[in-house]
Each structure stands twice: as structure tokens, then as C-alpha cells.
Amino acid sequence: MNITRISKSKDGLKQKFLVKESSPAFVNALRRTILAYVPTLAIEDVEFHKNSSALYDEVLAHRLGLIPLKTDLETYELPSECSCKGEGCAKCQVKIKLSKVGPCTVYAEDLKISDPKAKPVYPKMPIVKLLENQEVTFEAIAQLGRGKQHSKWTPGHVYYQGYPEIDIGNCPNPEEVKDACPKNVFSLTKGKLSVNKSNLENCDLCKACTSVCEEVKVKGSDKDFFFWVESWGQLPVKEILSTALDYLEGLGKDFEKSL
């Protein structure tokens, strides 16, 4: 198997990879492992002292839980694996406080967090708008969790696609096929249709070309794949992938021992 990074966004949070000589089973296992098992920090418990805002406690707590927090996996442990056995300590919990009186908009950056490293990824994410004399005061606990428990702990969006394989065949209407493709994958030279190799990686297997000509066959490879990772910002893409691969390797060793 060979993995090559094809593209990377300016902030590094979205990256595209080409995985060659693999299988649908592996890339899907990696995708599911990232979504379900790579841990991140998120607010889990909220104790409200005052809340006279327009939002109920439950709604406000839900919004707080969805705020992405920078995560240091070397500092914190899952509550179930911590030496305190889930009782709550500095190794598995981050304490958060907030006290605001309106009129104002409460943003993620207003949270007072015990660990400066666990700051919100998006400081200007709005939490609630307070009118004159409205007040919100609470204490909260953030802890590591996994996406299989709740989607607020997922580290990002992950998906894959088979590398496009196109067979033009004896196409009787090449110009229509070229015009039908929204990704400019085809070229037309002296009436002859061919694949524009420089744009082949843009093909998303929409099969618009096959709808105008049945001779054209398009499918995704079952051994080469595009693999996208879009981090929400709690963890860099590299750490998301390395953590997921380590977990997969651990599962394999545990399975081997059980056999």
C-alpha cells in the first residue's frame, strides 16, 4: 500500500490523499475508526447557576457541547482509562466557567477554561445573545470522549472514493459527452474523444457522461482510492490519521492474542 497527499487547504484542516494498492475494507475501516474511536475534548456536564436568556438550559448545554476545543491527547486520558477511575481529576477533566450579563453576545472566547491549551478552535462562535439584564452563569466540565458515544466527539469529516476508471468505447456522440461532464474530464481532438488525464482526479463518478452515451463506462477502482480528511480543528489531520492507525493496529494485536 502506498499513500500520497494530493492537496491541502491553507489552514491544513482539509487534506486529500491517494491510497494505492489497498482495498475497500481497509479504507472504510480507517474511516470508521477515525469517526468512532479517535478521542477529542468536548463539554459533557454543565451546571447552571443562572440562566435568564432566551434559550432553555438543555438547548444552551447542547450548544456548549458542540464547541470544538483544542485537544492534547498526550495530556488527557479517557475517564474510563484514568487512574481516578472516572471520579474526575486534572488528567481527565477540564473545568470551564462563564458569567455574562447582557446586553451582549456570548462567544466561545468568553469561556474561562482552566487549561489555556484547551481553547475553542473558533473563538467567535456565538453561544447565546443576551438582552438587557439577562444573565448566564454556569460551571462546566469538558472531557475526552469518542464519536461512538456522541457525534460531538468526532474529530472531523472523513470520506473516500474509488479512483476513477473510464472506458470511452466507440462513442458515437463525443461532443455531447465532453459537454455533459461538469469536471472537464474529457478532451476532443479532431472529433476523437479522449480522457484529459490532468483533470481525471477531479472526476467524482457522477456519471453524467454515461447518461448521454451508453458506450462510456465509468467506475471507481477497488484497489486505488481518494481519501479525504476534514478536521473540525481539535486535532491536526496528521494526528487524526496516526491515532486511528495506532488504534487499528492495537485491535489487530488484541484479535491475534484472542485467537
C-alpha positions as CSV (number, residue, x, y, z in Angstrom):
1,M,0.0,0.0,0.0
2,N,1.2,3.5,-0.8
3,I,-0.3,6.8,0.5
4,T,0.4,10.2,-1.1
5,R,-1.1,13.5,-0.1
6,I,-2.6,15.2,-3.2
7,S,-3.9,18.5,-1.8
8,K,-4.0,20.6,1.4
9,S,-6.1,23.6,2.4
10,K,-4.4,26.8,3.5
11,D,-5.2,26.1,7.2
12,G,-4.3,22.5,6.8
13,L,-7.6,21.2,8.2
14,K,-8.7,19.6,4.9
15,Q,-6.4,17.2,3.1
16,K,-6.9,14.8,0.2
17,F,-4.8,11.6,-0.1
18,L,-4.4,9.0,-2.8
19,V,-4.3,5.4,-1.3
20,K,-2.9,2.9,-3.8
21,E,-2.9,-0.9,-3.7
22,S,-5.4,-1.1,-0.9
23,S,-9.0,-2.4,-0.5
24,P,-12.5,-1.0,0.3
25,A,-12.3,-2.9,3.6
26,F,-9.2,-1.1,4.8
27,V,-10.1,2.4,3.7
28,N,-13.6,2.0,5.2
29,A,-12.2,0.6,8.4
30,L,-9.9,3.6,8.7
31,R,-12.8,6.0,8.0
32,R,-14.9,4.3,10.7
33,T,-12.1,4.2,13.2
34,I,-11.5,8.0,12.8
35,L,-15.2,8.8,13.2
36,A,-15.8,6.4,16.1
37,Y,-12.6,6.0,18.1
38,V,-10.2,9.0,17.8
39,P,-10.9,10.9,21.0
40,T,-11.3,14.7,21.4
41,L,-12.3,17.1,24.1
42,A,-15.9,18.3,24.4
43,I,-18.1,19.8,27.2
44,E,-20.0,16.9,28.8
45,D,-21.6,18.3,32.0
46,V,-23.0,21.8,32.6
47,E,-24.3,23.1,36.0
48,F,-26.3,26.4,35.5
49,H,-26.4,28.8,38.4
50,K,-28.4,31.5,36.5
51,N,-29.9,31.5,33.0
52,S,-32.4,34.2,32.1
53,S,-31.5,34.0,28.4
54,A,-34.0,33.1,25.6
55,L,-32.6,29.6,25.5
56,Y,-33.5,26.7,27.8
57,D,-30.8,25.1,29.9
58,E,-30.9,22.0,27.7
59,V,-30.6,23.9,24.5
60,L,-27.7,26.0,25.8
61,A,-25.9,22.9,27.1
62,H,-26.3,21.3,23.7
63,R,-24.7,24.3,22.0
64,L,-21.8,24.2,24.5
65,G,-21.2,20.6,23.8
66,L,-20.7,21.3,20.1
67,I,-18.0,23.9,20.6
68,P,-14.7,22.3,19.2
69,L,-11.9,22.5,21.8
70,K,-8.2,22.1,21.0
71,T,-7.2,18.7,22.2
72,D,-3.9,17.5,23.6
73,L,-4.0,13.7,23.6
74,E,-0.7,13.4,25.5
75,T,-2.1,15.4,28.4
76,Y,-5.5,13.9,28.9
77,E,-6.9,10.4,29.3
78,L,-10.3,9.0,28.7
79,P,-12.3,8.9,32.0
80,S,-12.7,5.1,31.7
81,E,-8.9,4.7,31.5
82,C,-7.8,7.3,34.0
83,S,-6.3,6.4,37.4
84,C,-9.1,8.2,39.1
85,K,-11.5,5.6,37.6
86,G,-13.8,8.3,36.3
87,E,-14.2,10.2,39.5
88,G,-12.8,13.3,37.9
89,C,-9.3,14.8,38.1
90,A,-6.9,17.1,36.2
91,K,-5.8,14.2,34.0
92,C,-9.3,13.5,32.5
93,Q,-11.2,16.8,33.0
94,V,-11.0,20.5,32.1
95,K,-13.0,22.9,34.2
96,I,-14.9,25.7,32.4
97,K,-16.7,28.8,33.8
98,L,-18.8,31.6,32.4
99,S,-20.6,34.6,33.8
100,K,-22.1,37.2,31.5
101,V,-24.7,39.9,31.8
102,G,-26.5,41.5,28.8
103,P,-26.8,43.2,26.6
104,C,-24.1,41.3,24.7
105,T,-23.5,38.3,22.5
106,V,-21.7,35.5,24.3
107,Y,-18.9,33.9,22.2
108,A,-16.8,30.8,22.7
109,E,-13.8,33.0,23.6
110,D,-15.7,34.2,26.7
111,L,-15.4,30.8,28.3
112,K,-12.9,30.8,31.2
113,I,-11.0,27.5,30.8
114,S,-8.7,26.0,33.4
115,D,-6.3,24.8,30.7
116,P,-5.3,27.6,28.2
117,K,-4.3,24.9,25.7
118,A,-7.9,23.6,25.6
119,K,-9.1,26.8,24.0
120,P,-12.0,27.0,21.5
121,V,-11.0,26.3,17.9
122,Y,-13.3,29.1,16.7
123,P,-13.2,32.0,19.3
124,K,-16.1,33.9,17.6
125,M,-18.5,31.0,17.6
126,P,-21.7,32.5,19.1
127,I,-23.3,30.7,22.1
128,V,-26.2,33.0,23.0
129,K,-27.4,36.6,22.7
130,L,-28.3,38.3,25.9
131,L,-30.7,41.3,26.1
132,E,-30.7,44.0,28.8
133,N,-30.3,42.5,32.3
134,Q,-30.3,38.9,31.0
135,E,-27.7,36.7,32.6
136,V,-26.0,33.4,32.1
137,T,-23.7,31.8,34.8
138,F,-22.6,28.2,34.8
139,E,-19.8,25.8,35.5
140,A,-18.9,23.0,33.1
141,I,-16.7,20.0,32.6
142,A,-15.0,19.0,29.4
143,Q,-13.5,15.6,28.9
144,L,-12.2,13.2,26.3
145,G,-14.8,11.1,24.5
146,R,-15.2,9.1,21.3
147,G,-17.6,9.6,18.4
148,K,-19.3,6.2,19.1
149,Q,-20.6,7.8,22.3
150,H,-21.7,11.1,20.7
151,S,-21.0,12.9,17.5
152,K,-19.7,16.0,19.4
153,W,-16.5,13.9,20.0
154,T,-15.8,13.2,16.3
155,P,-12.6,14.8,15.1
156,G,-13.9,15.7,11.6
157,H,-15.5,14.5,8.4
158,V,-13.9,11.6,6.6
159,Y,-14.9,10.0,3.2
160,Y,-13.4,8.2,0.3
161,Q,-14.0,7.4,-3.4
162,G,-12.6,4.8,-5.7
163,Y,-10.1,6.2,-8.2
164,P,-12.0,6.9,-11.5
165,E,-11.6,4.3,-14.2
166,I,-13.1,5.4,-17.6
167,D,-13.6,3.4,-20.7
168,I,-14.8,5.5,-23.7
169,G,-15.5,2.7,-26.1
170,N,-16.9,3.5,-29.5
171,C,-18.8,6.7,-28.6
172,P,-20.9,8.0,-31.5
173,N,-21.6,11.5,-29.9
174,P,-18.2,12.6,-28.4
175,E,-19.0,16.3,-28.3
176,E,-22.2,15.7,-26.2
177,V,-20.1,13.5,-23.8
178,K,-17.5,16.2,-23.4
179,D,-20.1,18.9,-22.8
180,A,-22.0,16.8,-20.3
181,C,-19.0,16.4,-18.0
182,P,-19.1,19.1,-15.3
183,K,-15.4,18.5,-14.3
184,N,-13.9,18.8,-17.8
185,V,-12.5,15.3,-17.7
186,F,-12.8,14.7,-21.5
187,S,-10.9,16.3,-24.4
188,L,-12.0,16.4,-28.0
189,T,-9.3,16.4,-30.7
190,K,-10.3,16.2,-34.4
191,G,-13.6,14.7,-33.4
192,K,-12.0,12.0,-31.3
193,L,-12.9,11.8,-27.6
194,S,-10.1,11.1,-25.0
195,V,-9.6,11.4,-21.2
196,N,-8.0,14.6,-20.1
197,K,-5.5,13.0,-17.7
198,S,-4.7,16.3,-16.0
199,N,-8.3,16.6,-14.8
200,L,-9.0,12.9,-14.2
201,E,-8.6,13.3,-10.5
202,N,-11.5,15.8,-10.5
203,C,-13.9,13.1,-11.6
204,D,-16.4,12.5,-8.8
205,L,-18.1,9.5,-10.6
206,C,-21.3,11.5,-11.2
207,K,-21.7,9.5,-14.5
208,A,-23.3,12.5,-16.3
209,C,-21.3,11.3,-19.4
210,T,-22.9,7.8,-19.3
211,S,-26.4,9.4,-19.4
212,V,-25.7,10.7,-22.9
213,C,-23.7,7.8,-24.2
214,E,-24.1,4.2,-23.1
215,E,-20.7,3.3,-24.6
216,V,-18.9,5.3,-22.0
217,K,-18.3,3.2,-18.8
218,V,-17.3,4.9,-15.5
219,K,-16.5,3.2,-12.2
220,G,-14.4,3.6,-9.1
221,S,-11.4,1.4,-8.6
222,D,-11.5,-1.3,-6.0
223,K,-7.8,-1.0,-5.2
224,D,-6.9,2.7,-5.5
225,F,-8.8,5.4,-3.6
226,F,-9.1,9.1,-2.9
227,F,-9.3,9.6,0.9
228,W,-10.4,13.0,2.4
229,V,-10.0,14.1,6.0
230,E,-11.6,17.4,7.1
231,S,-10.7,18.1,10.7
232,W,-13.0,20.2,12.8
233,G,-9.9,21.7,14.3
234,Q,-9.5,19.9,17.6
235,L,-6.6,17.8,16.2
236,P,-4.4,18.2,13.1
237,V,-5.0,15.8,10.3
238,K,-1.7,14.1,10.8
239,E,-2.5,13.3,14.4
240,I,-6.0,12.1,13.5
241,L,-4.6,9.6,11.0
242,S,-1.8,8.4,13.2
243,T,-4.1,7.9,16.2
244,A,-6.6,6.0,14.1
245,L,-3.9,3.7,12.6
246,D,-2.4,3.0,16.1
247,Y,-5.8,2.1,17.3
248,L,-6.4,-0.2,14.3
249,E,-3.0,-1.9,14.9
250,G,-3.9,-2.4,18.6
251,L,-7.2,-4.0,17.6
252,G,-5.3,-6.4,15.3
253,K,-2.9,-7.4,18.0
254,D,-5.8,-8.0,20.5
255,F,-7.6,-10.1,18.0
256,E,-4.4,-12.1,17.3
257,K,-4.0,-12.7,21.0
258,S,-7.6,-13.9,21.4
259,L,-7.0,-16.4,18.6
